[in-house]
Amino acid sequence: MSFFTDLAHQYIDGEWKAGSGSWDIIDFNPYNGEKLASITVATANEIDQAYRSAERAQQTWGTTNPYARRLVFERALRIVEEREAEITEAIVAELGGTLVKAAFELHLAKEFLREAIHLALAPEGRILPSPDDTKENRLYRVPVGVVGVISPFNFPFLLSIKSVAPAIALGNAVVLKPHQNAPVLGGALVAKIFEEAGLPPGVLNVVITDIAEIGDALLEHPVPAVISFTGSDAVGRHVATVCAQHFKRCILELGGNSALIVLDDADIDYAVDAAVFSRFVHQGQVCMAANRILVDRSVLEEFTEKFVAKVKTLKVGDPASPETHIGPLINSSQAEGVSSLVTQTVQAGATALLHGGTEGNLVSPSILTDLPEDAPVLRQELFGPVALILPFDGEDDAVRIANDTPYGLSGAVHTGDTERGVRLARRVRTGMMHINDGTVHDEPIVPFGGEKHSGVGRLNGESTVEAFTSHRWISIQYGRSRFPF
């Protein structure tokens, strides 16, 4: 597809160029194996060029009138709106995303661009009192300077924009490294949109590469003050360690093992719908997905019967078909890993109400129950179409099971009593909890992030301002201070 080959380049200091590495990243369609593009990797030298370019450009961009900065995001939003059909096709081709997933990702990407328009004007200064009558304290909100952004493969267009757009709106420059399985949607396309929207050269740079080539050069470089990373907790731990060693701030949005809890007074049909979507949207490759479905034993039989029946209706196949609910996993390694995990869990004693097969990167849904309490699958992130149904006896038991995980990103509670749901939700150690809804949600002004191994820091709205700006205290002595020597 010319769409991909046209964008198969690095973008540094406003120029599209080839990387100077000795090997190529091959961008494949995960459904049919078609080669979309070949991109020569960037080296540590290009990483340095990108950061130095960002550092230079930020000095001007950071002092640009915010009313002028926001015009870039207005134009970027119009470009995305005009090219929705083309971007939708790219999501299907590069990610194996279904049309429903593509619409979901595009909707949120546009919402975050709209929020970036407002964020350009968000930073506010303050005047604070002083115990000295002749002194004035001014508190300025200033850009951090340069931000490094590392985005994942599952929602790359959205999650790149989610950090890139607000960081730039707040006066920073950015170096973006997309995941090697989504180099165009997560990187080059974002650069192209902002280039056409009139963003000055150097304010956004995109480097397409891999740690096998650059090691920790993206993290250790002296220019960036903040690293925003979205990905696995294993890699996130490394990112945090390196950032700490180099006195950099990091924002980590990591994995999840969310619980959707169905209480005894829930609307079962509605809870089934929410659980099916929360578990199987984008093949389960969602950090907020409902890995574990906790059901009160008094309604377990009814819920399970209806849940299994609905999952059996999900169509697995070509993500370009409007009838498809579940497309391919991103690559063969993911597909094989998920299939192997299901087999191992069943062999260890779990019951498979459905045991989905694998064809290429297509993995059909599995539903497991009767899991041993020490089953490893209960405490890890499942990045595939596998649902775990766990019975509980009363609210205390539900909270115990929900909290029995190293993760804490999202979750949901279904109940006929809203305040009962809120009381239970407040007992679950997680960053986000939704009453009578699914587990997969993101809104531009509501703090987004997790507890425990699910991340550090928050994004969205005021949290984004905190993430990508710093305070600067400037005091003015109108009188004369007295010094002891």
Secondary structure, 3 states (H helix, E strand, C coil): CHHHHHCCCEEECCEEECCCCCCEEEEECCCCCCEEEEEECCCHHHHHHHHHHHHHHHHHHCCCCHHHHHHHHHHHHHHHHHCHHHHHHHHHHHHCCCHHHHHHHHHHHHHHHHHHHHHCCCCCCEEECCCCCCEEEEEEEEECCEEEEECCCCCHHHHHHHHHHHHHHCCCEEEEECCCCCCHHHHHHHHHHHHHCCCCCCCEEECCCCHHHHCCHHHHCCCCCEEEEECCHHHHHHHHHHHHHCCCEEEEECCCCCEEEECCCCCHHHHHHHHHHHHHHHHHCCCCCCCEEEEEHHHHHHHHHHHHHHHCCCCECCCCCCCCCECCCCCHHHHHHHHHHHHHHHHCCCEEEECCCEECCEECCEEEECCCCCCHHHHCCCCCCEEEEEEECCHHHHHHHHHCCCEECCEEEECCCHHHHHHHHCCCCCCCCEECCCCCCCCCCCCECCEECCEECCECCHHHHHHHEEEEEEEEECCCCCCCC
